[in-house]
Every structure is written in structure tokens, then in C-alpha cells.
Amino acid sequence: MSEHDTPVRGEYTRPPMQRGVDPQRMNWLWQLILQATDLKPDEVRAALNAIGVAATDKRLASWAVSDRDENYFPLTIAELERNLRAVVAVKQKRAEAATQPPAPTPADPAA
């Protein structure tokens, strides 16, 4: 079977919900995204700073702790989207910079 053949199991079906989804408490989804993408908190902070959002150590840490931890602060779906869009924007800028030819250096007038 080639990689483009239909799997034997049949059509894609939606997986069952593993938990209730509260748009005001998306920390668990954010953690899955970080794990799946190998994003580091410092990379997220840099991306947020690049779009003018200050991200403190305390805020970054609050996304990674259990909801029973005293440092827990819920991440909303709007924040999660903002974080992802910031990271995507930084990656796009890096990709564009990598494809741009280097700027010519001015000739030395003393030469």
C-alpha cells in the first residue's frame, strides 16, 4: 500500500471529547501545543515581545502548572490564539529574512 492509499479502517471519524472545553481555561491545550511543536517558553516570550506584549516569568509559568497550583492562572482561547499568531509571525519574518539577499556593504571611501 502506498502512502496515498486509503487506510483499511475507513473514513476519518471525529474522536470523542476527552474533557469539557472551557474557552477560559485553555492551559491544557497550550501545553499540548508546546509539546507537539517543541516550542520553548523563551521563544514564546520573544514572539510576544516582538508584537508588543510583555510576558512576565510569572505569566509564562502560570500556563504550565496544574489548575490546583497556587500560581495557576487560566489561559483564555484569545490568549492562546494571540500566542500562536505571534510565534507564526516571528517564524515568517525569519523565513523572509533567510530568503533575502544580503544588503550590499558601502564601499570604503579611503580605499
N, C-alpha and C positions, 0 to 999 in steps of 0.2 A: 504494500500500500504506500503510495507516495504521500508527501506531506500535505497535498491539496485534496486528497480523498476524504470523503465524509466519514467520520468515526462510526463505528458499529453501533454505538449506543443510541443513535438517533439525533433528533434536533435538540438544540440548546433549550434548556428549561431554566426558569428562574430558581436560584437556590432559596431555601427557606430562610426567613429572617432569624438571625441568631439572638437578637436583642431588640428591645424597643428603641426607636430612633428619636432622640430629643435634640432638635436643632440648636439648643442652648448648651449642650454637653457633648461636644464632638472630640474630646481629648483622645478617646479610644481610636477613632478613625484617623486622627492625626498621627498617632503612634504607629498605626499600620502603614500609613503612607511613608513615614520616615524610615521604617524598617525595610519596606519594599524598594525604596529608592536610594537607600544608603545616605540620605541627607543628614548632615550634622547640624546641631543647634547653631554653631557659629556661622555656617553657611546661610541658614535661615535669617539669623540676625543681620548679616551683611546685606542680604537681599532686602530685608525690611528697611534697614538704614538707607539703602540706595533709593528707596521710594519715599523717604522722609518719615518713616515710622520708627520711633525709638523703641527698642525692645530690651528691657532690663533682664539681668540674670534671673531675678525672681520670677518674672513673667515667663521666660523660657522654661525655667524649671517647673513651673506650675502646670505646664502642658504634659509633663512626663510622669507625674506622680499619680497615685491612686486617688479616687474620689473620697477616700477615707482619710487621706493625709491632710494635715493642717495647712500645708502650703498649696493645696489643690485650688485651682480657680478654673471654672469651666471655659472652654474654648468654644465660641459660637461658630456656626456654619459660615457666617460672614467673615470671621477672622480666618478660618481655615481657607476659604477661597482667596482672601487677600494674601495670605502667606504663600499659597501656591502660585498665584499670579505674580508675586514679587520674585519668586525663585525662577519662574519661567522667563520673566523679563531679563533677569541677570544672565541666564543661560543664552538667551537670544542675542544680547549685547556682546557676550563673549564670542559667540559663533560669528557674528558680523565682524568683530574686530579681527578674528583669525583669518577671515577671507579678504580683508582689505590689504592692498599693497602697502608696504612701509612708506611713510612720508619721506620725501627727499630731504636730505640734510643740506643746509645752506653751505655754499662754498666758502672756504676760509679766505677772507679778503687779504690776509697777509701773505698768502701763497702766491 
